[in-house]
Amino acid sequence: MGHDPVRFGIIGCAGIARKLCRAIALAPNATLHALASRSIEKARSFAAANGLSGAVKLYGSYGDVLDDPLVDAVYLPLPTSLRVAWAVSAARKGKHVLLEKPTAVDAAELDRILEACEASGVQFMDGTMWLHHPRTEKMMEIVSDPGRFGELNSINSMSMFTPSGDFFENNIRVKPDLDSLGALGDLGWYCISAFLWAACYKLPSAVSALPDVTRNSAGVILSCSAVLYWGSAHETAATFHCSFLAHVSMDFAIIGSNGSLHLKDFTIPIEEGSASFEFTPGAKFADLHIGWNVKPERVLVPTELPQEALMIREFASLVQGIRNSGCSPERKWPEISRKTQLVLDAVKKSIDGGCILVHL
């Protein structure tokens, strides 16, 4: 364990919290100090099932974590509808906030969270893990190289999986009072974040949902698609499809004027210790169109830690800088979250309006 690690409190025992418990244990500058559920029995059950140390404080109330003076930062995997209240409370208590995605029901709620974080001088970050993998940095080296990649032309992404068990009856992601954004919030967030990353976080000029929306009987989105446009004449376009109703797919393709980049696992790498992508530079058809003149280059990027542990390490490093050295919070992360939420809101507005074109 690193010197003076950041002490995390986890509020809520959702399934994703299991992954973050492991990530905190792996990160060299973090430690899990406290865990809370809605009852002490649930907290104890979660701790036992996940082999948590007896040194971890267990609470039967979310508020107890915020009242613990030793907690530096909180991770909030609560349902989307509950995040604004607890994230604001955490910030006002001086706790740094790592918030699951989607960050809020809409940008207005997220603004309340960000305003509370800024007022208290605490760090905010959302839980988009793939942004912290070294593969992402390696891809940006290529995408930002005008000689190798050229001008950005188009982007395409899919984020899908077929749930098992009683997901469609009991999971919070299909309950309108808990996670009303459904597949758009859970999976579409990844696609939108990837598009913004590829566009260097320039907001699109307009978005339009496509007329293939599937909802459950409660009105929650189970599957949808949308197109994002950049430029007054829609010179660049990005298309995504997200769904709870299809075989697992995490495809991402970025097409430039001089090359193209593809990967099949952009949100969760197929292997934990390394991840790859294909880059195809200057491809043309061979004579008679019987092949290509080049083969895709496979770029393999190893990683010393899983991407979720790298996220914890980055977040904890920022918290240490604020806590120990008087640094200011890193503004990049809340800005990324807010732009992602704004685009997600526009897609939702297009869907609710019958696939109208929504300008940003």
Disulfide bonds with the S-S distance in Angstrom:
none
